[in-house]
């Protein structure tokens, strides 16, 4: 990753990790300049938020709350890895599904 691109998109990337509102704000901020670093982190956060929604609406409802709490902890760790990567200016994919998030949402950001 070119250092200048990461530097320019760092603020937008960090904002994208501030729940769904931050993601929406980051998406709108990145709409004009299309910074590849910010787009990378926007795609990662979209995946994390979708995992969180599935966990809350499906796993918690139909399996059990104990399992959902355990998965919620895993999702929190993934979120933390993504946020730390954005703060450090790195395109650090979240473990497990980071590659899939980039592939699934390649047209977003």
mmCIF file of the C-alpha atoms, coordinates in Angstrom:
data_MODEL
# 
_entry.id   MODEL 
# 
loop_
_atom_site.group_PDB 
_atom_site.id 
_atom_site.type_symbol 
_atom_site.label_atom_id 
_atom_site.label_alt_id 
_atom_site.label_comp_id 
_atom_site.label_asym_id 
_atom_site.label_entity_id 
_atom_site.label_seq_id 
_atom_site.pdbx_PDB_ins_code 
_atom_site.Cartn_x 
_atom_site.Cartn_y 
_atom_site.Cartn_z 
_atom_site.occupancy 
_atom_site.B_iso_or_equiv 
_atom_site.pdbx_formal_charge 
_atom_site.auth_seq_id 
_atom_site.auth_comp_id 
_atom_site.auth_asym_id 
_atom_site.auth_atom_id 
_atom_site.pdbx_PDB_model_num 
ATOM 1   C CA . UNK A 1 1   ? 0.000   0.000   0.000  1.00 0.00 ? 1   UNK A CA 1 
ATOM 2   C CA . UNK A 1 2   ? 1.377   3.330   -0.994 1.00 0.00 ? 2   UNK A CA 1 
ATOM 3   C CA . UNK A 1 3   ? 2.022   5.366   2.145  1.00 0.00 ? 3   UNK A CA 1 
ATOM 4   C CA . UNK A 1 4   ? 0.400   8.536   0.755  1.00 0.00 ? 4   UNK A CA 1 
ATOM 5   C CA . UNK A 1 5   ? -2.826  6.693   -0.122 1.00 0.00 ? 5   UNK A CA 1 
ATOM 6   C CA . UNK A 1 6   ? -3.011  5.223   3.386  1.00 0.00 ? 6   UNK A CA 1 
ATOM 7   C CA . UNK A 1 7   ? -2.316  8.623   4.930  1.00 0.00 ? 7   UNK A CA 1 
ATOM 8   C CA . UNK A 1 8   ? -5.041  10.335  2.897  1.00 0.00 ? 8   UNK A CA 1 
ATOM 9   C CA . UNK A 1 9   ? -7.665  7.668   3.622  1.00 0.00 ? 9   UNK A CA 1 
ATOM 10  C CA . UNK A 1 10  ? -6.793  6.995   7.251  1.00 0.00 ? 10  UNK A CA 1 
ATOM 11  C CA . UNK A 1 11  ? -9.444  9.232   8.800  1.00 0.00 ? 11  UNK A CA 1 
ATOM 12  C CA . UNK A 1 12  ? -12.173 7.802   6.593  1.00 0.00 ? 12  UNK A CA 1 
ATOM 13  C CA . UNK A 1 13  ? -11.006 4.253   7.353  1.00 0.00 ? 13  UNK A CA 1 
ATOM 14  C CA . UNK A 1 14  ? -11.113 4.869   11.116 1.00 0.00 ? 14  UNK A CA 1 
ATOM 15  C CA . UNK A 1 15  ? -14.564 6.470   10.894 1.00 0.00 ? 15  UNK A CA 1 
ATOM 16  C CA . UNK A 1 16  ? -15.859 3.399   9.053  1.00 0.00 ? 16  UNK A CA 1 
ATOM 17  C CA . UNK A 1 17  ? -15.328 1.329   12.218 1.00 0.00 ? 17  UNK A CA 1 
ATOM 18  C CA . UNK A 1 18  ? -17.677 3.516   14.272 1.00 0.00 ? 18  UNK A CA 1 
ATOM 19  C CA . UNK A 1 19  ? -20.742 1.294   13.961 1.00 0.00 ? 19  UNK A CA 1 
ATOM 20  C CA . UNK A 1 20  ? -23.192 1.579   11.054 1.00 0.00 ? 20  UNK A CA 1 
ATOM 21  C CA . UNK A 1 21  ? -23.436 5.366   11.315 1.00 0.00 ? 21  UNK A CA 1 
ATOM 22  C CA . UNK A 1 22  ? -19.667 5.716   10.971 1.00 0.00 ? 22  UNK A CA 1 
ATOM 23  C CA . UNK A 1 23  ? -19.742 3.293   8.057  1.00 0.00 ? 23  UNK A CA 1 
ATOM 24  C CA . UNK A 1 24  ? -22.361 5.396   6.299  1.00 0.00 ? 24  UNK A CA 1 
ATOM 25  C CA . UNK A 1 25  ? -20.399 8.599   6.944  1.00 0.00 ? 25  UNK A CA 1 
ATOM 26  C CA . UNK A 1 26  ? -17.165 6.971   5.706  1.00 0.00 ? 26  UNK A CA 1 
ATOM 27  C CA . UNK A 1 27  ? -18.909 5.680   2.592  1.00 0.00 ? 27  UNK A CA 1 
ATOM 28  C CA . UNK A 1 28  ? -20.203 9.182   1.809  1.00 0.00 ? 28  UNK A CA 1 
ATOM 29  C CA . UNK A 1 29  ? -16.783 10.732  2.518  1.00 0.00 ? 29  UNK A CA 1 
ATOM 30  C CA . UNK A 1 30  ? -15.092 8.212   0.221  1.00 0.00 ? 30  UNK A CA 1 
ATOM 31  C CA . UNK A 1 31  ? -17.638 8.660   -2.566 1.00 0.00 ? 31  UNK A CA 1 
ATOM 32  C CA . UNK A 1 32  ? -15.849 11.739  -3.916 1.00 0.00 ? 32  UNK A CA 1 
ATOM 33  C CA . UNK A 1 33  ? -12.181 10.747  -3.781 1.00 0.00 ? 33  UNK A CA 1 
ATOM 34  C CA . UNK A 1 34  ? -12.401 6.927   -3.967 1.00 0.00 ? 34  UNK A CA 1 
ATOM 35  C CA . UNK A 1 35  ? -9.357  6.274   -1.780 1.00 0.00 ? 35  UNK A CA 1 
ATOM 36  C CA . UNK A 1 36  ? -8.369  2.590   -2.063 1.00 0.00 ? 36  UNK A CA 1 
ATOM 37  C CA . UNK A 1 37  ? -7.222  2.382   1.564  1.00 0.00 ? 37  UNK A CA 1 
ATOM 38  C CA . UNK A 1 38  ? -10.538 3.730   2.869  1.00 0.00 ? 38  UNK A CA 1 
ATOM 39  C CA . UNK A 1 39  ? -12.455 1.455   0.477  1.00 0.00 ? 39  UNK A CA 1 
ATOM 40  C CA . UNK A 1 40  ? -10.582 -1.560  1.827  1.00 0.00 ? 40  UNK A CA 1 
ATOM 41  C CA . UNK A 1 41  ? -11.625 -0.777  5.402  1.00 0.00 ? 41  UNK A CA 1 
ATOM 42  C CA . UNK A 1 42  ? -15.192 0.101   4.400  1.00 0.00 ? 42  UNK A CA 1 
ATOM 43  C CA . UNK A 1 43  ? -15.529 -3.368  2.836  1.00 0.00 ? 43  UNK A CA 1 
ATOM 44  C CA . UNK A 1 44  ? -14.098 -5.000  5.959  1.00 0.00 ? 44  UNK A CA 1 
ATOM 45  C CA . UNK A 1 45  ? -16.562 -3.157  8.186  1.00 0.00 ? 45  UNK A CA 1 
ATOM 46  C CA . UNK A 1 46  ? -19.529 -4.015  5.961  1.00 0.00 ? 46  UNK A CA 1 
ATOM 47  C CA . UNK A 1 47  ? -18.658 -7.669  6.462  1.00 0.00 ? 47  UNK A CA 1 
ATOM 48  C CA . UNK A 1 48  ? -18.244 -7.269  10.221 1.00 0.00 ? 48  UNK A CA 1 
ATOM 49  C CA . UNK A 1 49  ? -21.599 -5.486  10.522 1.00 0.00 ? 49  UNK A CA 1 
ATOM 50  C CA . UNK A 1 50  ? -23.336 -8.162  8.465  1.00 0.00 ? 50  UNK A CA 1 
ATOM 51  C CA . UNK A 1 51  ? -21.825 -10.847 10.705 1.00 0.00 ? 51  UNK A CA 1 
ATOM 52  C CA . UNK A 1 52  ? -23.069 -8.937  13.713 1.00 0.00 ? 52  UNK A CA 1 
ATOM 53  C CA . UNK A 1 53  ? -26.581 -8.660  12.270 1.00 0.00 ? 53  UNK A CA 1 
ATOM 54  C CA . UNK A 1 54  ? -26.689 -12.390 11.480 1.00 0.00 ? 54  UNK A CA 1 
ATOM 55  C CA . UNK A 1 55  ? -25.466 -13.120 14.984 1.00 0.00 ? 55  UNK A CA 1 
ATOM 56  C CA . UNK A 1 56  ? -28.099 -10.911 16.580 1.00 0.00 ? 56  UNK A CA 1 
ATOM 57  C CA . UNK A 1 57  ? -31.124 -11.712 14.446 1.00 0.00 ? 57  UNK A CA 1 
ATOM 58  C CA . UNK A 1 58  ? -30.556 -15.374 13.578 1.00 0.00 ? 58  UNK A CA 1 
ATOM 59  C CA . UNK A 1 59  ? -28.126 -17.092 15.920 1.00 0.00 ? 59  UNK A CA 1 
ATOM 60  C CA . UNK A 1 60  ? -29.378 -15.386 19.069 1.00 0.00 ? 60  UNK A CA 1 
ATOM 61  C CA . UNK A 1 61  ? -32.999 -15.919 18.143 1.00 0.00 ? 61  UNK A CA 1 
ATOM 62  C CA . UNK A 1 62  ? -32.904 -19.490 16.866 1.00 0.00 ? 62  UNK A CA 1 
ATOM 63  C CA . UNK A 1 63  ? -29.907 -21.165 18.514 1.00 0.00 ? 63  UNK A CA 1 
ATOM 64  C CA . UNK A 1 64  ? -29.264 -19.647 21.941 1.00 0.00 ? 64  UNK A CA 1 
ATOM 65  C CA . UNK A 1 65  ? -27.969 -16.538 23.604 1.00 0.00 ? 65  UNK A CA 1 
ATOM 66  C CA . UNK A 1 66  ? -24.858 -18.286 24.999 1.00 0.00 ? 66  UNK A CA 1 
ATOM 67  C CA . UNK A 1 67  ? -23.681 -19.166 21.494 1.00 0.00 ? 67  UNK A CA 1 
ATOM 68  C CA . UNK A 1 68  ? -24.525 -15.684 20.262 1.00 0.00 ? 68  UNK A CA 1 
ATOM 69  C CA . UNK A 1 69  ? -22.490 -14.156 23.091 1.00 0.00 ? 69  UNK A CA 1 
ATOM 70  C CA . UNK A 1 70  ? -19.498 -16.297 22.167 1.00 0.00 ? 70  UNK A CA 1 
ATOM 71  C CA . UNK A 1 71  ? -19.803 -15.360 18.486 1.00 0.00 ? 71  UNK A CA 1 
ATOM 72  C CA . UNK A 1 72  ? -20.319 -11.721 19.518 1.00 0.00 ? 72  UNK A CA 1 
ATOM 73  C CA . UNK A 1 73  ? -16.987 -11.830 21.334 1.00 0.00 ? 73  UNK A CA 1 
ATOM 74  C CA . UNK A 1 74  ? -15.323 -13.198 18.188 1.00 0.00 ? 74  UNK A CA 1 
ATOM 75  C CA . UNK A 1 75  ? -16.918 -10.432 16.099 1.00 0.00 ? 75  UNK A CA 1 
ATOM 76  C CA . UNK A 1 76  ? -15.640 -7.848  18.589 1.00 0.00 ? 76  UNK A CA 1 
ATOM 77  C CA . UNK A 1 77  ? -12.092 -9.221  18.179 1.00 0.00 ? 77  UNK A CA 1 
ATOM 78  C CA . UNK A 1 78  ? -12.437 -9.006  14.377 1.00 0.00 ? 78  UNK A CA 1 
ATOM 79  C CA . UNK A 1 79  ? -13.669 -5.407  14.712 1.00 0.00 ? 79  UNK A CA 1 
ATOM 80  C CA . UNK A 1 80  ? -10.718 -4.578  16.957 1.00 0.00 ? 80  UNK A CA 1 
ATOM 81  C CA . UNK A 1 81  ? -8.227  -6.088  14.481 1.00 0.00 ? 81  UNK A CA 1 
ATOM 82  C CA . UNK A 1 82  ? -9.760  -4.010  11.666 1.00 0.00 ? 82  UNK A CA 1 
ATOM 83  C CA . UNK A 1 83  ? -9.770  -0.804  13.703 1.00 0.00 ? 83  UNK A CA 1 
ATOM 84  C CA . UNK A 1 84  ? -6.153  -1.266  14.790 1.00 0.00 ? 84  UNK A CA 1 
ATOM 85  C CA . UNK A 1 85  ? -5.163  -1.892  11.171 1.00 0.00 ? 85  UNK A CA 1 
ATOM 86  C CA . UNK A 1 86  ? -6.876  1.345   10.111 1.00 0.00 ? 86  UNK A CA 1 
ATOM 87  C CA . UNK A 1 87  ? -5.194  3.306   12.900 1.00 0.00 ? 87  UNK A CA 1 
ATOM 88  C CA . UNK A 1 88  ? -1.784  1.893   11.947 1.00 0.00 ? 88  UNK A CA 1 
ATOM 89  C CA . UNK A 1 89  ? -2.352  2.671   8.266  1.00 0.00 ? 89  UNK A CA 1 
ATOM 90  C CA . UNK A 1 90  ? -2.277  -0.993  7.209  1.00 0.00 ? 90  UNK A CA 1 
ATOM 91  C CA . UNK A 1 91  ? -4.580  -2.995  4.968  1.00 0.00 ? 91  UNK A CA 1 
ATOM 92  C CA . UNK A 1 92  ? -4.886  -5.740  7.533  1.00 0.00 ? 92  UNK A CA 1 
ATOM 93  C CA . UNK A 1 93  ? -7.641  -8.201  6.633  1.00 0.00 ? 93  UNK A CA 1 
ATOM 94  C CA . UNK A 1 94  ? -9.722  -9.453  9.522  1.00 0.00 ? 94  UNK A CA 1 
ATOM 95  C CA . UNK A 1 95  ? -9.004  -13.101 10.327 1.00 0.00 ? 95  UNK A CA 1 
ATOM 96  C CA . UNK A 1 96  ? -11.231 -15.830 8.898  1.00 0.00 ? 96  UNK A CA 1 
ATOM 97  C CA . UNK A 1 97  ? -13.385 -13.854 6.450  1.00 0.00 ? 97  UNK A CA 1 
ATOM 98  C CA . UNK A 1 98  ? -11.329 -10.817 5.433  1.00 0.00 ? 98  UNK A CA 1 
ATOM 99  C CA . UNK A 1 99  ? -10.567 -12.209 1.972  1.00 0.00 ? 99  UNK A CA 1 
ATOM 100 C CA . UNK A 1 100 ? -14.224 -13.032 1.405  1.00 0.00 ? 100 UNK A CA 1 
ATOM 101 C CA . UNK A 1 101 ? -15.322 -9.551  2.499  1.00 0.00 ? 101 UNK A CA 1 
ATOM 102 C CA . UNK A 1 102 ? -12.984 -8.012  -0.073 1.00 0.00 ? 102 UNK A CA 1 
ATOM 103 C CA . UNK A 1 103 ? -14.302 -10.337 -2.771 1.00 0.00 ? 103 UNK A CA 1 
ATOM 104 C CA . UNK A 1 104 ? -18.008 -10.118 -1.892 1.00 0.00 ? 104 UNK A CA 1 
ATOM 105 C CA . UNK A 1 105 ? -18.030 -6.326  -1.631 1.00 0.00 ? 105 UNK A CA 1 
ATOM 106 C CA . UNK A 1 106 ? -15.455 -5.485  -4.322 1.00 0.00 ? 106 UNK A CA 1 
ATOM 107 C CA . UNK A 1 107 ? -17.886 -3.086  -6.039 1.00 0.00 ? 107 UNK A CA 1 
ATOM 108 C CA . UNK A 1 108 ? -18.468 -1.111  -2.840 1.00 0.00 ? 108 UNK A CA 1 
ATOM 109 C CA . UNK A 1 109 ? -16.282 1.733   -1.661 1.00 0.00 ? 109 UNK A CA 1 
# 
